């Protein structure tokens, strides 16, 4: 029972650490064009002659200012609304530690202004807040809405891919479709990451770290989808990338890497992964140690597959 109580706490701590890092980078304009879009539109509403500082969405090739708002609605840009601007400012000013208030103000803003210019950053922040408060279905729903508006947001794509892959099982409605969606999101994040331009105000190290955090989640999500489809050999390089990019690898990824290697009779690699998982303090230590011991016994009676 003690182990069961500790696991949710550990997972929440890991999610907080990851999401704080990703959120800081995204709001800075590293991974998500939506925040820059909202700022640009806000600037247009208050300084119609100074819109040149805005940054258009990455997928837009038109240099004019008008396309900046087209992802939000099929019609023209919504009219300036001082109350809407104030509502977004109040939402943005809520500390990231006050998740309930963040969710309350975000949901109110979306309900009151369903075509708000601020939907992308609000949806993104709600995705993170729902994840941190274990409201998985709400997180998935609002995350889908966010990536529909900002298709090049690799952060949300990766978070959704990993979450869907880890929460989908045989009893999940439309499980096959959910896993397909997770794979699509993960592959898209992996494909887009190398194409993102580095903002001038960020160091290469900071920018790379931000992209890597998204790539870790994307590779992990794709790897687990492959395992659930029985494609363990294909899953191995995905988890290898996830642990390689992570300065503090998630034991879950080492465990899954071990299981994929064990299932394909790569016993030495499986034992190495399980041992690294077992070396990390936490509730998975015993399970990883047991898998390492079992794999050693298995390797004594079965031939290892060639690499």
PyMOL commands that set and color helices and strands:
alter all, ss='L'
color gray80, all
select helices_A, chain A and resi 2-27+33-46+51-53+67-70+82-93+99-112+119-132+136-149+154-167+175-193+204-228+232-245+251-263+267-279+285-301
alter helices_A, ss='H'
color red, helices_A
deselect
rebuild
show_as cartoon
